[in-house]
Structure formats: structure tokens, C-alpha cells
Amino acid sequence: MINRRHALGLLTAASILPNRSFANVSYQRSEFRDDLSKRFFDLGTTGTFVAYKVDDYLIIASDKVRSGEGRLPASTFKIPHSLIALETGVVEDPDKDVFKWDGVTRNIEAWNKDHTLRSAIAASAVPIYQEIARRIGAERMQKYVDLFDYGNRDIGGGIDQFWLTGNLRIDPVQQIDFVDRLRRGVLPVSKRSQELTRDILTVTKVGDATIRAKSGLLGAEAGKPSLGWMVGWAEKGSSGTVFAMNMDCKEQSHIAARMTVTQQCLADIVAY
């Protein structure tokens, strides 16, 4: 098992110096691709895209700076959040346990209803996950964030706010490290929790490829979106690519463009 600092190679020049392994391989390559940055420029915004092509042992980043900058994870935290809910028993069955709507009408209509864990992650229902966080509690939440070595591991700022407005920060390289461990089923929680979490992630089909991903939109719950995320992995046959993208959402069209630009970047690096 090699150290991820060594595995990232060229990315170390950008001070992206993570300390976990992506995979049990003897050699990995890494490269910067300026053409990927053009995808964000063409949208009239700025952003970053990082990918790990598993079969090629190749790390690709669109830039040397933003790809290593930690930011609030927003709703991409629903991936570890779901794992923790399942592992602690706060959620026993992602399809049968129902969280009741609290009766507060919010500007996102899909949030104004009862949800299971599966429907809540599909709708990115912040109020449901806030209730789940309160049931998990700070002590257990911190335990698992530490176990996952997730971002800066700081859950300060409120048990139901730390991933939205609080102290938690994670960069794209850390995102793909975490997601890759989930994809491989090697996180320090039960296989069942990992299998169920993989299963509830939104699936998008692109030709013969399958993308499992979670979006994030900072400020969505306040009606003031500012930063968009998309993290997950693409599979085609036995080949896989883990990715993380974030971009400034300066206008409404940028929100819808999160998956579009992700798919464009995946196609640019021939992920499928």
C-alpha cells in the first residue's frame, strides 16, 4: 500500500499532500489538464475537476490551486452522513424508515414531505438530514468523521449546520479519496452500511456508462446558492473513475450545469 502523498506525484507541487492510499498499487501517475479548466471558463465561472482513473492508476486535475482548497462540503456530506446514520442504527432500513415532514414550508418543494433515507438523499433534503444529525449526536458524529478521516474533521458550528455553514472543510482530492474507499468497500464500517449507501446514490446513465454521484449546493437551504459540488464515480464495464468537481454558482444556469460540466470533463479524460 503506497502513501497517497507519493501517489499524487505532480499534485504535491500544489501543496495537495493527503496521507491515505487510493489503491493497493505499486505506481501511480498524475497530471494537470488545463483544457479541463476551459469547461468552467466557457460557462462564465471558475471551478476545479479532479479525477482518479482507477485502472490507469492516474490522477488528473484541472489546476494546481483550487483542486487543493478545502471548502464546505454542503450536501456532498450526505454520503458519509448516510453511512453514519446506517452504522449507528439511526436508520435501519433506507426504504422503510420514514422521517416525517416538520410542517415548515420551504422554498424547495421536494423538501415539504415525508422522506425515507433513499428519497431524502435523492431530493437532497437538508431538513431531514439535519434531524438525522441531531439523532446521531455530536459525539458519535465526531467519532465517524474521525474514522473516515473526512476533510479537516472539524464538526464545529452546530450539529445540524457544520457541513452547511460551520467549520467542516474538504478539498476535491480528499473527496475522491473518501469516495474511492466507499466504492471499494474499505471504510471502517460494516459492509452492509457501505453497500446500502452506494445503492441509494443517484444513478445517471451515459451510454454504456453508469455514474453514481451526489451533488452539493452551498446556500441552497437559504435560497442563496454560491458553490456547487458533484462527487462520485463513473463505471463502464470493469473500468472506474472517481471524481470531484466544484464550481462557483454565479447564476441559476450554473446550478443545472454541475452534472453537465462533470460529464464533459469525464468525457474529456475518456472515463467512458
Summary of the structure (lengths in Angstrom):
residues: 272
radius of gyration: 17.6
end to end distance: 27.0
largest distance: 54.4
contacts: 922
relative contact order: 0.17
helix: 42%
strand: 20%
